[in-house]
Amino acid sequence: MEEKTAKESEAIISRVMLPPDANVAGNVFGGTILKMIDEIAGIVAIKHCRKNSVTANIEHIDFIYPVHIGDLLELRGRLNFVGKSSMEVGVEVFAENLETGDINFAGRATVTMVALDGNGKPIEVPKLKLVTDEDKQLYNAGLKRYNERVKRLKVTKRLRKKQA
Ligand SMILES: CC(C)(COP(=O)(O)OP(=O)(O)OC[C@H]1O[C@@H](n2cnc3c(N)ncnc32)[C@H](O)[C@@H]1OP(=O)(O)O)[C@@H](O)C(=O)NCCC(=O)NCCS
């Protein structure tokens, strides 16, 4: 299968935050942003493999700046790492105050998506072609997290078998 670069599947989505996205004080819910994080991770993964892809894991979520009603939220996603059927997507969140033009880094997350075949089984995806130094750094960090996840999943699967 042909390798693909992270650049080929990069994506950006944006949306103005409205009253249903926020609490009574006007602070946007974490869940609103989480849904957009999930959405962009799916777009990046499907662009990479051109297969249906589902969210297996969301980790390292940091909300570091408050987002309010009226802000324009922009999410940027790119692949960090690709395993056999799994793809780790790094997402960055920016909030723009449309009145002042100020843009703040509002958060980040790491999402693992898994590509599925027509029967809902994991299917192999194109390998990641590493071009830039940033590609290599992100890949190596992603590989470490992948290895940690594999260890943790083994324990989870053992527990599931015990309980069944
Ligand atoms: C994700 C899912 C397809 C994995 O199925 P599985 O039978 O456990 O598959 P495998 O053990 O063969 O693992 C397949 C790949 O997924 C990865 N994976 C599985 N569970 C994972 C998890 N919880 N977090 C991160 N990666 C995971 C594995 O590391 C493996 O990666 P690799 O192919 O790159 O080595 C399955 O757990 C599932 O369908 N989960 C629900 C997904 C969903 O519906 N999400 C939406 C919200 S409910």
The ligand as a Tripos MOL2 file, in Angstrom:
@<TRIPOS>MOLECULE
LIG
   48    50     1     0     0
SMALL
NO_CHARGES

@<TRIPOS>ATOM
      1 C1        -11.8480    0.3470   17.9610 C.3       1 LIG1
      2 C2        -12.2870   -1.0880   17.6770 C.3       1 LIG1
      3 C3        -12.7690   -1.1830   16.2260 C.3       1 LIG1
      4 C4        -11.0620   -1.9820   17.8700 C.3       1 LIG1
      5 O1        -11.4840   -3.2870   17.6480 O.3       1 LIG1
      6 P1        -10.6200   -4.5330   18.2150 P.3       1 LIG1
      7 O2        -11.3310   -5.7650   17.8530 O.co2     1 LIG1
      8 O3        -10.2610   -4.2790   19.6360 O.co2     1 LIG1
      9 O4         -9.3730   -4.4450   17.2940 O.3       1 LIG1
     10 P2         -7.8660   -4.8440   17.5500 P.3       1 LIG1
     11 O5         -7.5680   -5.3450   18.9170 O.co2     1 LIG1
     12 O6         -7.5030   -5.7150   16.3780 O.co2     1 LIG1
     13 O7         -7.1360   -3.4400   17.3820 O.3       1 LIG1
     14 C5         -7.1550   -2.7720   16.1400 C.3       1 LIG1
     15 C6         -6.3820   -1.4850   16.2950 C.3       1 LIG1
     16 O8         -7.1270   -0.6020   17.1250 O.3       1 LIG1
     17 C7         -6.2990   -0.1600   18.2010 C.3       1 LIG1
     18 N1         -7.1690    0.0030   19.3440 N.ar      1 LIG1
     19 C8         -8.1120   -0.8630   19.7900 C.ar      1 LIG1
     20 N2         -8.7190   -0.3590   20.8740 N.ar      1 LIG1
     21 C9         -8.1640    0.8580   21.1040 C.ar      1 LIG1
     22 C10        -8.3600    1.8660   22.0910 C.ar      1 LIG1
     23 N3         -9.2630    1.7560   23.0490 N.pl3     1 LIG1
     24 N4         -7.5700    2.9680   22.0260 N.ar      1 LIG1
     25 C11        -6.6500    3.1280   21.0570 C.ar      1 LIG1
     26 N5         -6.4270    2.1990   20.0870 N.ar      1 LIG1
     27 C12        -7.1770    1.0840   20.1200 C.ar      1 LIG1
     28 C13        -5.2690   -1.2560   18.3880 C.3       1 LIG1
     29 O9         -4.1080   -0.7700   19.0280 O.3       1 LIG1
     30 C14        -5.0130   -1.6630   16.9600 C.3       1 LIG1
     31 O10        -4.1170   -0.7400   16.3610 O.3       1 LIG1
     32 P3         -3.1500   -1.1880   15.1380 P.3       1 LIG1
     33 O11        -3.9870   -1.9570   14.1530 O.co2     1 LIG1
     34 O12        -2.6690    0.0900   14.5620 O.co2     1 LIG1
     35 O13        -2.0720   -2.0150   15.7380 O.co2     1 LIG1
     36 C15       -13.4290   -1.5690   18.6480 C.3       1 LIG1
     37 O14       -12.9370   -1.5460   19.9750 O.3       1 LIG1
     38 C16       -14.6740   -0.7210   18.5280 C.2       1 LIG1
     39 O15       -15.4760   -0.9250   17.6280 O.2       1 LIG1
     40 N6        -14.8460    0.2330   19.4780 N.am      1 LIG1
     41 C17       -15.9790    1.1340   19.4170 C.3       1 LIG1
     42 C18       -15.6830    2.2950   18.4430 C.3       1 LIG1
     43 C19       -16.8120    3.2830   18.3740 C.2       1 LIG1
     44 O16       -17.9170    2.9230   18.0380 O.2       1 LIG1
     45 N7        -16.5080    4.5390   18.6940 N.am      1 LIG1
     46 C20       -17.4780    5.5780   18.7180 C.3       1 LIG1
     47 C21       -17.9230    5.8810   20.1180 C.3       1 LIG1
     48 S1        -18.7780    4.5330   20.8490 S.3       1 LIG1
@<TRIPOS>BOND
     1     1     2 1
     2     2     3 1
     3     2     4 1
     4     2    36 1
     5     4     5 1
     6     5     6 1
     7     6     7 2
     8     6     8 1
     9     6     9 1
    10     9    10 1
    11    10    11 2
    12    10    12 1
    13    10    13 1
    14    13    14 1
    15    14    15 1
    16    15    16 1
    17    15    30 1
    18    16    17 1
    19    17    18 1
    20    17    28 1
    21    18    19 ar
    22    18    27 ar
    23    19    20 ar
    24    20    21 ar
    25    21    22 ar
    26    21    27 ar
    27    22    23 1
    28    22    24 ar
    29    24    25 ar
    30    25    26 ar
    31    26    27 ar
    32    28    29 1
    33    28    30 1
    34    30    31 1
    35    31    32 1
    36    32    33 2
    37    32    34 1
    38    32    35 1
    39    36    37 1
    40    36    38 1
    41    38    39 2
    42    38    40 1
    43    40    41 1
    44    41    42 1
    45    42    43 1
    46    43    44 2
    47    43    45 1
    48    45    46 1
    49    46    47 1
    50    47    48 1
@<TRIPOS>SUBSTRUCTURE
     1 LIG1         1 GROUP 0 **** ****
